Amino acid sequence: MFKAHYGVSLAVGAPGPAAPKGSSNKRLLNPTTGRFTVWSEHRMPDGRTYYYNNDTKASVWEKPAELKTHLEIKRSLCPWKEFKQPDTGKTYFFNQATKQSVWEKPQELVELDELEKKSAAAEAAGAVTPNEAPKTDSGPPAGMPPVGSSNTPPAGMSSIPPVGTSGAPQTAASLAAAAAAASNGTTGVPQVPGAAATTSQSSTPASYKTKEEAVEAFKTMLAERNVRSNWPWDKVVRATHDDPRFNALKKVNEKKQTFNSWRGSRAKWEKEEERRKAREAREALKQLFISSDAVTPDTRFRRAQDVFRTNTVYLAVNERERRSAFDDAIFQKERTYKDGLREKRKQLRVLYGERFSSIAELKPDTPWEQGLAMLQALEAYQERPDIHVSNPPQPTDSGDVIECLAAFEIRVDELDKQALAVEKQLKDARRRTERKRRDAFLELLGEMAEANVIHAKTKWIDVYRMVSFDLRYKEMLGQPGTTALQLFKLFVDDLRQRWTKQKRALRDALRDINKPVTPTTTPQEFAEALQGRPELDGVSEHSLESIFKSLQEDAVADQEERLASERKRKRRDAEDRFTAMLRNLSPKLKRSSRWSKTRPLVEAEEAFVAVDDEEDRQRLFDDFCYRLDGDGSDSDDHHRKHSRKKHRSSRHRSDSESDDEHRRSSSSKKKRKDKKKHSKKKKRRHGDDDDHAKSSDSGSEEDTLADDALERRRQQILKKL
């Protein structure tokens, strides 16, 4: 009767998916290869099918890939899956690849359904396909993936701890209730605290308006009865069959399906609860280590094991978490100890700093030994034995000499900064005073410039006597930095630059109106020409007068320069005409001609009169005769014609001729050397008589030899060129 009502036998040891008992382990064939596999098919009492691996001893709900047909493989590879909404029961389809949800059945699933129908029609009658595991309902198709992955427990589970955990041990009352249940004929059905109240109501099951309310009531019952997620279905039935909410769902398959959908969220909640309890136990053990005086920063874990071996808090945590909690506690104790030392040192430094600040004799250059002696002499120091230090440190010192030295250095640095600040203030005040004095002297120079006492060309010696009696000048004496003379030069330079700009502007203005300043321009004409011009703005009368004089001086200089260049040009033309007159003179002049004989011949010529200086006439005549050759022709003209002719002929010479010329020139040099040696020997042999004879014959022949040698030298130079 129980089996017919609940769908499962209440006998202990019913078969489950992890251990297939009482069923055939016949291995199944691979539909593709036709060979036997390691898998065998089995059924649960509720009709669900599972598969058992005879090699690995593992059971799975889903059909293995080795047993799937070609159509089943295609369906498993299809990304579209079918789901139902838990509130309305409406079917929608979700794409696991694109994360897309639709209401209408996709074309891929439609084609797979048609193929399955055709394949089923072709199969033999009576062939049974194993049932698949029930699917979990999912959320609405608003572009969301199937629900059911949340870690939050379902309604009615958050406040009820699971049965069998370490935090809910069985009590004497629960054992007594179990004994009473056994005496009433309910052997094998475990009872939980609080179940007696609901047992009396089993004969009057509650009615629910909708199926969703019934499912929610069934899940709430499972949570309140502390049903574990890893319980088999028969154990769940024994624990909850006496609850009226157990009959909220009439069909066994609906109960099992609801339990399977609930156990996933319950398993997540149980894991989170276990983690929470483990964290709480670890934190409690950590606080135990921290609060215990037996654990110090130097304590080892082995020592802590011996001390807390029998402590319940210690035993509630596994070995790995114990060591981790101990390390955290040691770290926190070390940090607390170091923070205490740091705070103590900080307080000592403040105390030492206050006492060093009260020493008026302390200076920035006071040495450490002397500063410590001053500190030890203070009454406030002697009243505090806990801060006594010595140099060098002694074991009996109650204070910290390092902090005392640090406080001393901080105080010395403060005094040094104060001294530097005072010095900087004095220096800045001195600089401000010097700057004010310079500004006052510049004001004096400006006043003198406005009075036309100082202008762009004024010299220091002109104004020294006037400024030497002024107090603003006397304050500048002996002041470092820029002197009064340098300020005067800078002031005059500024006036000169300003005057130069004004002069340039006025000169350009006169050029624009075509009235430049000439040597004959008067000041009245200059002023009338510039009257009303914007360039006159800011130009004083003295500057205007000096600019007029400067422009007039520039005009005079330009006129003189033009006259000088004109005189030079006329003189050059006169000299050229005089030279041409000598060249065309008949008879031709010779190199030996004399100016005294030639002058009467040219006195009436216009070119002679054009050169008014007799010395210039003599010079031009001598230069002309010096350039004449032996035949009376101009050597410059002859040399130019001859050089052009030789240059044209030398360009057609071959390389062999140049080599021959080089050899001839080298041999001629050697002959001249030998000739010089021979002449020296001959000269030593003949003595003075021969020299006298040579000197008597040298007359006219000397000039001829000189001309011949000059001509030969000229020919050699032309050949080389």
C-alpha positions as CSV (number, residue, x, y, z in Angstrom):
1,M,0.0,0.0,0.0
2,F,2.8,2.4,0.8
3,K,4.4,1.5,-2.5
4,A,1.3,2.2,-4.4
5,H,0.7,5.5,-2.6
6,Y,4.2,7.0,-2.5
7,G,5.8,5.2,-5.5
8,V,8.7,3.8,-3.6
9,S,9.4,1.0,-1.1
10,L,10.0,2.0,2.5
11,A,12.4,-0.8,3.0
12,V,15.9,0.3,3.9
13,G,18.5,-0.3,1.1
14,A,16.3,0.4,-1.9
15,P,18.4,0.6,-5.2
16,G,19.7,4.0,-6.2
17,P,21.5,5.4,-9.3
18,A,24.9,5.0,-7.8
19,A,24.6,1.3,-7.2
20,P,22.4,-0.6,-9.6
21,K,21.2,-3.6,-7.7
22,G,18.5,-6.1,-8.6
23,S,18.6,-5.2,-12.3
24,S,20.3,-6.6,-15.3
25,N,23.8,-5.3,-16.1
26,K,23.4,-6.2,-19.7
27,R,25.7,-4.0,-21.8
28,L,24.2,-2.0,-24.6
29,L,25.2,-1.8,-28.2
30,N,26.6,1.3,-29.9
31,P,23.9,2.2,-32.5
32,T,26.6,3.4,-34.9
33,T,29.3,0.7,-34.7
34,G,27.1,-2.2,-33.5
35,R,29.6,-3.1,-30.8
36,F,28.9,-3.6,-27.1
37,T,29.8,-0.7,-24.7
38,V,30.6,-0.4,-21.0
39,W,27.2,1.2,-20.3
40,S,24.1,-0.6,-19.0
41,E,20.6,0.9,-18.7
42,H,18.6,0.9,-15.4
43,R,15.4,2.4,-14.1
44,M,14.5,4.1,-10.8
45,P,11.3,3.2,-8.9
46,D,9.8,6.4,-10.1
47,G,10.4,5.4,-13.7
48,R,13.4,7.5,-14.5
49,T,16.2,6.0,-16.5
50,Y,19.9,6.2,-15.7
51,Y,23.0,4.6,-17.1
52,Y,25.7,2.7,-15.2
53,N,29.4,2.4,-16.3
54,N,30.5,-1.1,-15.5
55,D,34.2,-0.1,-15.7
56,T,34.3,3.2,-13.7
57,K,31.3,2.2,-11.4
58,A,29.7,5.7,-12.1
59,S,26.1,6.5,-12.8
60,V,24.7,9.3,-15.0
61,W,21.2,10.6,-15.8
62,E,22.0,11.7,-19.3
63,K,22.4,9.2,-22.0
64,P,26.1,8.7,-22.9
65,A,27.3,9.7,-26.3
66,E,28.3,6.1,-27.1
67,L,24.6,5.1,-26.9
68,K,23.1,8.0,-28.7
69,T,21.7,7.6,-32.3
70,H,22.5,10.0,-35.1
71,L,19.4,12.0,-34.4
72,E,20.1,12.2,-30.7
73,I,23.6,13.5,-31.3
74,K,22.3,16.2,-33.6
75,R,19.7,17.2,-31.0
76,S,22.4,17.4,-28.3
77,L,24.6,19.6,-30.6
78,C,21.7,21.9,-31.4
79,P,22.1,25.2,-29.4
80,W,18.3,25.6,-28.9
81,K,16.8,24.2,-25.7
82,E,13.2,24.0,-24.5
83,F,12.2,25.5,-21.1
84,K,9.0,26.4,-19.3
85,Q,8.1,29.4,-17.2
86,P,7.5,28.4,-13.6
87,D,4.6,30.8,-13.0
88,T,2.6,30.3,-16.2
89,G,4.0,27.0,-17.5
90,K,4.3,28.5,-21.0
91,T,7.1,27.0,-23.2
92,Y,9.9,29.1,-24.7
93,F,13.2,28.3,-26.4
94,F,16.6,29.6,-25.4
95,N,19.8,29.6,-27.6
96,Q,22.8,28.8,-25.4
97,A,25.3,30.2,-28.0
98,T,23.7,33.6,-28.7
99,K,21.8,33.9,-25.4
100,Q,18.6,34.6,-27.3
101,S,15.1,33.6,-26.1
102,V,12.0,33.2,-28.4
103,W,8.4,32.0,-28.0
104,E,8.2,30.2,-31.4
105,K,9.9,26.9,-32.0
106,P,13.1,27.4,-34.0
107,Q,13.4,25.8,-37.4
108,E,16.3,23.6,-36.2
109,L,14.1,21.9,-33.6
110,V,11.2,21.6,-36.1
111,E,13.4,19.7,-38.5
112,L,14.8,17.5,-35.7
113,D,11.2,16.7,-34.6
114,E,10.3,15.7,-38.2
115,L,13.3,13.5,-38.5
116,E,12.5,11.8,-35.2
117,K,8.9,11.2,-36.3
118,K,10.1,9.6,-39.6
119,S,12.6,7.5,-37.7
120,A,10.0,6.4,-35.1
121,A,7.5,5.4,-37.9
122,A,10.2,3.2,-39.5
123,E,11.1,1.4,-36.2
124,A,9.4,-1.7,-35.2
125,A,6.3,-1.5,-33.1
126,G,6.9,-1.8,-29.3
127,A,10.4,-0.3,-29.3
128,V,10.8,1.8,-26.2
129,T,13.1,4.8,-25.9
130,P,14.6,5.4,-22.5
131,N,13.1,8.3,-20.6
132,E,15.2,11.4,-20.1
133,A,15.7,13.1,-16.8
134,P,13.1,15.8,-16.0
135,K,14.1,19.3,-17.1
136,T,14.2,22.2,-14.8
137,D,11.7,25.1,-15.4
138,S,13.4,28.4,-16.2
139,G,12.6,32.1,-16.3
140,P,10.8,34.2,-18.9
141,P,12.2,34.5,-22.4
142,A,13.3,38.2,-22.2
143,G,16.7,37.5,-23.6
144,M,17.8,35.8,-20.3
145,P,19.4,32.4,-19.8
146,P,17.5,29.7,-17.9
147,V,17.1,30.5,-14.3
148,G,18.0,28.2,-11.4
149,S,21.6,29.2,-11.0
150,S,21.1,31.5,-8.0
151,N,22.9,30.7,-4.7
152,T,20.0,32.0,-2.5
153,P,17.9,29.3,-0.8
154,P,14.3,28.9,-1.7
155,A,11.5,30.1,0.5
156,G,11.3,28.4,3.9
157,M,15.0,27.3,4.0
158,S,16.9,30.3,5.3
159,S,15.9,29.9,8.9
160,I,15.9,26.1,9.2
161,P,19.3,24.3,9.6
162,P,19.7,21.0,7.7
163,V,19.5,17.8,9.5
164,G,22.7,15.9,10.2
165,T,25.1,18.8,10.2
166,S,27.7,19.3,12.8
167,G,25.8,22.2,14.2
168,A,22.6,20.3,14.9
169,P,23.5,17.1,16.9
170,Q,20.7,14.8,18.0
171,T,19.4,15.4,21.5
172,A,17.7,13.1,24.0
173,A,14.3,14.5,23.1
174,S,14.8,13.6,19.4
175,L,15.9,10.1,20.3
176,A,12.9,9.6,22.5
177,A,10.6,10.8,19.7
178,A,12.2,8.3,17.4
179,A,11.6,5.5,19.9
180,A,8.0,6.5,20.3
181,A,7.6,6.4,16.5
182,A,9.1,2.9,16.4
183,S,6.6,1.7,19.0
184,N,3.7,3.1,16.9
185,G,4.7,0.9,13.9
186,T,6.6,3.5,11.9
187,T,9.9,1.8,11.9
188,G,12.5,3.2,9.6
189,V,10.9,6.7,9.3
190,P,13.1,9.2,11.1
191,Q,11.4,12.0,13.0
192,V,12.8,15.6,13.4
193,P,12.0,18.1,16.2
194,G,8.8,19.9,15.5
195,A,7.3,17.1,13.3
196,A,4.9,16.0,16.1
197,A,2.8,19.1,15.6
198,T,2.2,18.3,12.0
199,T,1.6,14.6,12.4
200,S,-1.8,15.1,13.9
201,Q,-2.9,17.0,10.9
202,S,-2.1,14.3,8.3
203,S,-5.7,13.3,8.1
204,T,-6.8,16.8,7.1
205,P,-4.7,17.8,4.1
206,A,-4.8,21.5,3.1
207,S,-6.3,22.5,-0.2
208,Y,-4.5,24.9,-2.7
209,K,-6.0,27.0,-5.3
210,T,-3.2,26.7,-7.9
211,K,-0.5,24.2,-8.6
212,E,2.2,26.8,-8.0
213,E,0.9,27.2,-4.4
214,A,1.0,23.5,-3.9
215,V,4.6,23.3,-5.3
216,E,5.7,26.2,-3.0
217,A,4.1,24.4,0.0
218,F,5.8,21.2,-0.8
219,K,9.2,23.0,-1.0
220,T,8.6,24.8,2.3
221,M,7.8,21.4,3.9
222,L,11.1,20.0,2.6
223,A,13.0,23.0,4.1
224,E,11.2,22.9,7.5
225,R,11.8,19.1,7.8
226,N,15.5,19.7,7.2
227,V,15.6,17.5,4.2
228,R,19.2,17.2,2.8
229,S,19.9,17.7,-0.9
230,N,21.8,14.4,-1.0
231,W,19.0,12.3,0.4
232,P,17.5,9.5,-1.7
233,W,13.8,9.7,-2.5
234,D,12.8,6.9,-0.1
235,K,14.5,8.7,2.8
236,V,12.7,11.9,1.9
237,V,9.3,10.0,2.0
238,R,10.0,8.5,5.4
239,A,10.9,12.0,6.8
240,T,8.0,13.9,5.4
241,H,5.1,11.4,4.7
242,D,3.3,12.4,7.9
243,D,3.2,16.1,7.0
244,P,-0.1,17.2,5.4
245,R,1.8,19.3,2.9
246,F,3.3,16.1,1.5
247,N,0.0,15.4,-0.2
248,A,-0.2,18.9,-1.7
249,L,1.0,17.2,-4.9
250,K,-1.2,14.2,-5.8
251,K,1.1,12.5,-8.3
252,V,4.4,10.8,-7.4
253,N,6.1,12.1,-10.5
254,E,5.2,15.7,-9.6
255,K,6.6,15.2,-6.1
256,K,9.8,13.8,-7.4
257,Q,10.1,16.5,-10.0
258,T,9.6,19.2,-7.4
259,F,12.1,17.6,-5.1
260,N,14.7,17.4,-7.9
261,S,14.2,21.1,-8.8
262,W,14.4,22.1,-5.1
263,R,17.5,20.0,-4.3
264,G,19.8,22.0,-6.6
265,S,19.2,25.3,-4.8
266,R,19.2,23.5,-1.5
267,A,22.6,22.0,-2.2
268,K,24.0,25.5,-2.9
269,W,22.5,26.8,0.3
270,E,24.0,23.9,2.3
271,K,27.4,24.6,0.8
272,E,27.2,28.3,1.7
273,E,26.0,27.4,5.2
274,E,28.9,25.0,5.6
275,R,31.3,27.7,4.5
276,R,29.8,30.2,6.9
277,K,30.1,27.9,9.8
278,A,33.6,27.1,8.8
279,R,34.5,30.8,8.7
280,E,32.8,31.4,12.0
281,A,34.7,28.4,13.6
282,R,38.0,29.7,12.1
283,E,37.3,33.2,13.4
284,A,36.4,31.9,16.8
285,L,39.7,29.9,16.9
286,K,41.6,33.0,15.8
287,Q,40.1,35.1,18.6
288,L,40.9,32.3,21.0
289,F,44.6,32.4,20.0
290,I,44.6,36.2,20.2
291,S,43.0,36.4,23.6
292,S,45.1,33.7,25.1
293,D,48.2,34.7,27.1
294,A,49.8,31.4,26.2
295,V,50.2,32.6,22.6
296,T,52.9,35.3,22.0
297,P,54.5,36.5,18.8
298,D,57.3,34.0,19.5
299,T,55.1,31.0,20.1
300,R,55.3,28.0,17.7
301,F,52.3,26.1,16.3
302,R,53.5,22.9,18.1
303,R,53.2,24.7,21.4
304,A,49.7,25.9,20.6
305,Q,48.7,22.3,19.7
306,D,49.8,21.1,23.1
307,V,47.9,23.9,24.9
308,F,44.6,23.7,23.0
309,R,44.5,20.0,22.4
310,T,41.3,19.5,24.4
311,N,39.6,22.8,23.6
312,T,36.2,22.3,21.8
313,V,36.8,25.5,19.7
314,Y,40.1,24.1,18.6
315,L,38.7,20.7,17.8
316,A,35.9,22.1,15.7
317,V,38.3,23.2,13.0
318,N,40.4,21.0,10.7
319,E,44.2,21.0,10.8
320,R,44.7,23.2,7.8
321,E,42.4,25.9,9.1
322,R,44.0,25.7,12.6
323,R,47.4,26.5,11.2
324,S,46.0,29.4,9.0
325,A,44.1,30.8,12.0
326,F,47.2,30.5,14.2
327,D,49.3,32.4,11.5
328,D,46.8,35.2,11.3
329,A,46.6,35.5,15.1
330,I,50.4,35.6,15.3
331,F,50.5,38.3,12.6
332,Q,47.9,40.4,14.4
333,K,49.7,40.0,17.7
334,E,53.0,41.1,16.1
335,R,51.3,44.1,14.5
336,T,49.7,45.0,17.8
337,Y,53.0,44.7,19.6
338,K,54.8,46.8,17.0
339,D,52.0,49.4,17.1
340,G,52.4,49.6,20.8
341,L,56.1,50.1,20.6
342,R,55.7,52.7,17.9
343,E,53.2,54.6,20.0
344,K,55.4,54.4,23.0
345,R,58.4,55.7,21.0
346,K,56.2,58.5,19.7
347,Q,55.2,59.5,23.2
348,L,58.8,59.5,24.3
349,R,59.8,61.6,21.4
350,V,57.1,64.1,22.3
351,L,58.3,64.2,25.9
352,Y,61.9,64.7,24.9
353,G,60.9,67.4,22.4
354,E,59.0,69.4,25.0
355,R,62.0,69.4,27.4
356,F,64.5,70.3,24.7
357,S,62.1,73.2,23.7
358,S,62.3,74.5,27.2
359,I,66.1,74.9,27.0
360,A,66.8,78.5,26.1
361,E,70.6,78.0,25.8
362,L,70.2,75.4,23.0
363,K,71.6,76.7,19.7
364,P,71.6,75.3,16.1
365,D,75.3,74.4,16.5
366,T,75.1,72.8,20.0
367,P,76.6,69.3,19.9
368,W,74.7,66.2,21.1
369,E,76.8,65.7,24.3
370,Q,76.2,69.3,25.4
371,G,72.5,69.1,24.6
372,L,72.1,65.9,26.6
373,A,73.9,67.5,29.6
374,M,71.4,70.4,29.4
375,L,68.5,68.0,29.3
376,Q,69.7,66.0,32.3
377,A,70.1,69.3,34.3
378,L,66.4,70.1,33.8
379,E,64.1,69.7,36.8
380,A,61.3,68.4,34.6
381,Y,63.7,65.7,33.4
382,Q,64.7,64.6,36.9
383,E,61.1,64.3,37.9
384,R,60.4,61.6,35.3
385,P,62.6,58.6,35.9
386,D,60.9,56.7,33.1
387,I,62.6,58.9,30.5
388,H,66.1,58.8,31.8
389,V,68.8,58.1,29.2
390,S,72.6,58.2,29.2
391,N,75.4,58.5,26.7
392,P,76.5,55.9,25.9
393,P,73.3,53.9,26.6
394,Q,73.3,51.8,29.8
395,P,71.2,48.7,30.7
396,T,69.6,50.7,33.5
397,D,68.2,53.4,31.2
398,S,64.4,53.5,31.3
399,G,64.1,55.8,28.3
400,D,65.1,55.4,24.7
401,V,68.3,57.2,23.7
402,I,67.4,56.9,20.0
403,E,64.2,58.8,20.5
404,C,66.0,61.3,22.6
405,L,68.6,61.9,19.9
406,A,65.8,62.1,17.3
407,A,64.0,64.8,19.4
408,F,67.3,66.7,19.8
409,E,67.9,66.7,16.0
410,I,64.3,67.8,15.4
411,R,64.7,70.7,17.8
412,V,68.1,71.7,16.4
413,D,66.6,71.7,12.9
414,E,63.8,73.9,14.0
415,L,66.3,76.4,15.6
416,D,68.3,76.3,12.3
417,K,65.2,77.0,10.3
418,Q,64.3,79.8,12.6
419,A,67.7,81.4,12.3
420,L,67.6,81.0,8.5
421,A,64.2,82.6,8.4
422,V,65.4,85.6,10.4
423,E,68.4,85.9,8.2
424,K,66.2,85.8,5.1
425,Q,63.9,88.4,6.5
426,L,66.9,90.7,7.2
427,K,68.3,90.1,3.7
428,D,65.0,90.7,2.0
429,A,64.6,94.0,4.0
430,R,68.1,95.1,3.0
431,R,67.3,94.3,-0.7
432,R,64.1,96.2,-0.5
433,T,65.9,99.2,0.9
434,E,68.6,99.0,-1.8
435,R,65.9,98.7,-4.5
436,K,64.1,101.8,-3.1
437,R,67.3,103.8,-3.2
438,R,68.0,102.8,-6.8
439,D,64.4,103.7,-7.8
440,A,64.8,107.1,-6.0
441,F,68.0,107.8,-8.0
442,L,66.3,106.8,-11.2
443,E,63.5,109.3,-10.4
444,L,66.2,112.0,-9.9
445,L,67.6,111.2,-13.4
446,G,64.1,111.3,-14.8
447,E,63.5,114.7,-13.3
448,M,66.7,116.0,-14.8
449,A,65.7,114.5,-18.2
450,E,62.4,116.3,-18.1
451,A,64.3,119.5,-17.4
452,N,66.5,118.9,-20.5
453,V,69.5,118.6,-18.2
454,I,70.2,115.0,-19.3
455,H,69.8,113.9,-22.9
456,A,71.0,111.2,-25.2
457,K,74.5,112.6,-25.5
458,T,75.0,113.7,-21.9
459,K,78.2,112.5,-20.1
460,W,78.5,111.6,-16.4
461,I,81.1,114.4,-15.8
462,D,78.5,117.0,-17.0
463,V,75.9,116.0,-14.3
464,Y,78.1,114.8,-11.5
465,R,78.4,118.2,-9.8
466,M,74.6,118.7,-10.0
467,V,73.7,115.2,-8.5
468,S,76.6,115.0,-5.9
469,F,74.7,117.3,-3.5
470,D,71.4,115.4,-3.7
471,L,70.5,113.0,-0.9
472,R,69.3,110.4,-3.3
473,Y,72.8,110.2,-4.8
474,K,74.5,110.1,-1.4
475,E,72.4,107.1,-0.3
476,M,73.6,105.2,-3.3
477,L,77.3,105.6,-2.2
478,G,78.7,102.4,-0.7
479,Q,75.7,100.3,-1.6
480,P,76.4,96.9,-3.1
481,G,75.1,96.0,-6.5
482,T,74.5,98.5,-9.3
483,T,76.2,101.8,-8.7
484,A,75.0,105.3,-9.5
485,L,77.3,105.5,-12.6
486,Q,76.0,102.3,-14.0
487,L,72.4,103.4,-13.5
488,F,73.3,106.7,-15.3
489,K,74.7,104.8,-18.2
490,L,71.7,102.6,-18.5
491,F,69.4,105.6,-18.3
492,V,71.4,107.4,-21.0
493,D,71.4,104.3,-23.2
494,D,67.7,104.2,-22.9
495,L,67.4,107.9,-23.9
496,R,69.8,107.2,-26.8
497,Q,67.7,104.3,-28.1
498,R,64.5,106.4,-27.7
499,W,66.2,109.4,-29.5
500,T,67.4,107.0,-32.4
501,K,63.8,105.8,-32.9
502,Q,62.5,109.3,-32.9
503,K,65.1,110.4,-35.4
504,R,64.3,107.5,-37.7
505,A,60.6,108.2,-37.5
506,L,61.0,111.9,-38.3
507,R,63.4,111.2,-41.2
508,D,60.8,108.7,-42.7
509,A,58.1,111.3,-42.2
510,L,60.1,113.9,-44.1
511,R,60.8,111.4,-46.9
512,D,57.1,110.6,-47.1
513,I,56.2,114.3,-47.7
514,N,59.3,114.7,-50.0
515,K,60.9,117.3,-47.8
516,P,64.2,115.8,-46.6
517,V,66.7,117.9,-44.6
518,T,69.4,119.4,-46.7
519,P,72.5,121.4,-45.7
520,T,70.5,124.6,-46.4
521,T,67.4,123.7,-44.5
522,T,66.6,126.0,-41.6
523,P,65.1,125.0,-38.2
524,Q,61.9,127.0,-39.1
525,E,61.5,125.0,-42.3
526,F,62.1,121.8,-40.4
527,A,59.5,122.6,-37.8
528,E,56.9,123.7,-40.4
529,A,57.4,120.5,-42.4
530,L,56.7,118.4,-39.3
531,Q,53.9,120.4,-37.9
532,G,50.8,118.3,-37.1
533,R,52.6,115.0,-37.7
534,P,51.9,112.2,-35.2
535,E,55.6,111.4,-35.1
536,L,56.2,114.5,-33.0
537,D,54.3,113.1,-30.0
538,G,56.6,112.6,-27.1
539,V,59.5,114.4,-28.7
540,S,60.9,117.2,-26.5
541,E,62.2,120.5,-27.8
542,H,65.7,119.6,-27.0
543,S,65.4,116.3,-28.7
544,L,63.8,117.9,-31.7
545,E,66.7,120.4,-32.0
546,S,69.3,117.7,-31.6
547,I,67.6,115.5,-34.2
548,F,67.5,118.5,-36.7
549,K,71.2,119.0,-36.2
550,S,72.0,115.4,-36.6
551,L,69.9,115.1,-39.8
552,Q,71.6,118.3,-41.2
553,E,75.0,116.8,-40.4
554,D,74.1,113.6,-42.2
555,A,73.0,115.7,-45.2
556,V,76.3,117.6,-45.2
557,A,78.2,114.4,-44.9
558,D,76.3,112.9,-47.8
559,Q,76.9,116.0,-49.9
560,E,80.6,115.9,-49.2
561,E,80.8,112.3,-50.1
562,R,79.1,112.9,-53.4
563,L,81.5,115.7,-54.2
564,A,84.5,113.7,-53.3
565,S,83.4,110.8,-55.5
566,E,82.8,113.3,-58.4
567,R,86.2,114.8,-58.0
568,K,87.8,111.4,-57.9
569,R,86.0,110.4,-61.1
570,K,87.0,113.6,-62.9
571,R,90.6,113.1,-61.8
572,R,90.6,109.5,-63.0
573,D,89.2,110.7,-66.4
574,A,91.9,113.4,-66.7
575,E,94.6,110.9,-65.9
576,D,93.2,108.5,-68.6
577,R,93.2,111.3,-71.2
578,F,96.7,112.3,-70.2
579,T,98.0,108.7,-70.6
580,A,96.2,108.4,-74.0
581,M,97.8,111.6,-75.1
582,L,101.3,110.2,-74.2
583,R,100.5,107.0,-76.1
584,N,99.5,108.9,-79.2
585,L,102.4,111.3,-79.1
586,S,104.6,111.4,-82.2
587,P,107.4,110.6,-82.2
588,K,106.8,107.6,-79.9
589,L,108.2,107.8,-76.4
590,K,110.8,105.4,-75.2
591,R,111.7,104.0,-71.9
592,S,114.7,106.4,-71.8
593,S,112.6,109.5,-72.5
594,R,112.7,112.4,-70.1
595,W,109.7,114.5,-68.9
596,S,111.8,117.7,-69.2
597,K,112.1,117.1,-72.9
598,T,108.6,115.9,-73.5
599,R,106.8,118.6,-71.5
600,P,107.2,121.4,-74.1
601,L,105.6,119.1,-76.7
602,V,102.4,118.6,-74.8
603,E,101.9,121.9,-72.9
604,A,99.2,123.1,-75.4
605,E,97.2,119.9,-75.2
606,E,93.8,119.9,-73.3
607,A,94.7,116.6,-71.5
608,F,97.9,118.4,-70.1
609,V,95.8,121.2,-68.8
610,A,93.2,118.8,-67.2
611,V,95.9,117.5,-64.8
612,D,96.6,120.6,-62.8
613,D,99.2,119.2,-60.5
614,E,102.8,119.0,-61.9
615,E,103.7,116.1,-59.6
616,D,100.8,114.1,-61.0
617,R,102.0,114.8,-64.5
618,Q,105.5,113.6,-63.6
619,R,104.1,110.5,-62.0
620,L,101.9,109.6,-64.9
621,F,104.7,110.1,-67.4
622,D,107.2,108.0,-65.4
623,D,104.6,105.2,-65.1
624,F,103.9,105.3,-68.8
625,C,107.6,105.2,-69.8
626,Y,108.3,102.3,-67.3
627,R,105.7,100.2,-69.1
628,L,107.2,100.8,-72.5
629,D,109.1,98.1,-74.3
630,G,112.4,98.5,-76.3
631,D,110.5,99.3,-79.5
632,G,108.4,102.1,-77.9
633,S,105.2,100.1,-77.6
634,D,103.2,99.7,-74.5
635,S,104.4,96.6,-72.7
636,D,101.1,96.1,-71.0
637,D,99.2,95.9,-74.3
638,H,101.9,93.7,-75.9
639,H,101.9,91.4,-72.9
640,R,98.2,91.0,-72.9
641,K,98.1,90.2,-76.7
642,H,101.1,87.8,-76.4
643,S,99.7,86.0,-73.4
644,R,96.3,85.4,-75.1
645,K,98.1,84.0,-78.2
646,K,100.3,81.7,-76.1
647,H,97.4,80.6,-74.0
648,R,95.4,79.6,-77.1
649,S,98.4,77.6,-78.5
650,S,99.2,75.9,-75.2
651,R,95.8,74.4,-75.0
652,H,96.6,72.2,-78.0
653,R,99.7,70.7,-76.6
654,S,99.8,67.0,-75.9
655,D,100.9,65.3,-72.7
656,S,104.1,64.1,-74.4
657,E,105.2,67.7,-75.2
658,S,104.6,68.8,-71.6
659,D,106.8,65.9,-70.4
660,D,109.5,66.9,-72.8
661,E,109.3,70.5,-71.6
662,H,109.6,69.2,-68.0
663,R,112.7,67.3,-69.0
664,R,114.2,70.2,-70.8
665,S,113.6,72.6,-67.9
666,S,115.2,70.2,-65.5
667,S,118.3,69.8,-67.8
668,S,118.6,73.5,-68.2
669,K,118.5,74.0,-64.4
670,K,121.3,71.5,-64.1
671,K,123.4,73.3,-66.8
672,R,122.9,76.7,-65.1
673,K,124.1,75.2,-61.8
674,D,127.2,73.8,-63.5
675,K,127.8,77.1,-65.3
676,K,127.6,78.9,-61.9
677,K,130.2,76.6,-60.4
678,H,132.5,77.1,-63.5
679,S,132.2,80.8,-63.3
680,K,133.1,80.8,-59.6
681,K,136.2,78.8,-60.3
682,K,137.2,81.0,-63.2
683,K,136.6,84.1,-61.2
684,R,138.9,82.9,-58.5
685,R,141.6,82.1,-61.2
686,H,141.6,85.4,-63.0
687,G,141.3,87.7,-60.1
688,D,140.5,91.4,-60.1
689,D,141.9,92.2,-63.7
690,D,139.2,90.2,-65.4
691,D,136.6,91.9,-63.3
692,H,137.8,95.3,-64.3
693,A,137.7,94.3,-68.0
694,K,134.1,93.0,-67.6
695,S,133.0,96.2,-65.9
696,S,134.4,98.3,-68.7
697,D,132.5,96.4,-71.4
698,S,129.3,96.3,-69.5
699,G,127.9,99.7,-70.9
700,S,125.2,99.2,-73.5
701,E,125.5,95.4,-73.5
702,E,124.1,95.3,-70.0
703,D,120.7,96.6,-71.0
704,T,120.5,94.2,-74.0
705,L,121.4,91.2,-71.8
706,A,118.8,92.3,-69.2
707,D,116.1,92.6,-71.9
708,D,117.0,89.2,-73.4
709,A,117.0,87.5,-70.0
710,L,113.6,89.1,-69.2
711,E,112.2,88.0,-72.5
712,R,113.4,84.4,-72.0
713,R,111.9,84.4,-68.5
714,R,108.6,85.6,-69.9
715,Q,108.6,82.9,-72.6
716,Q,109.3,80.2,-69.9
717,I,106.4,81.4,-67.8
718,L,104.1,81.4,-70.8
719,K,105.1,77.8,-71.6
720,K,104.3,76.7,-68.1
721,L,100.9,78.4,-68.2
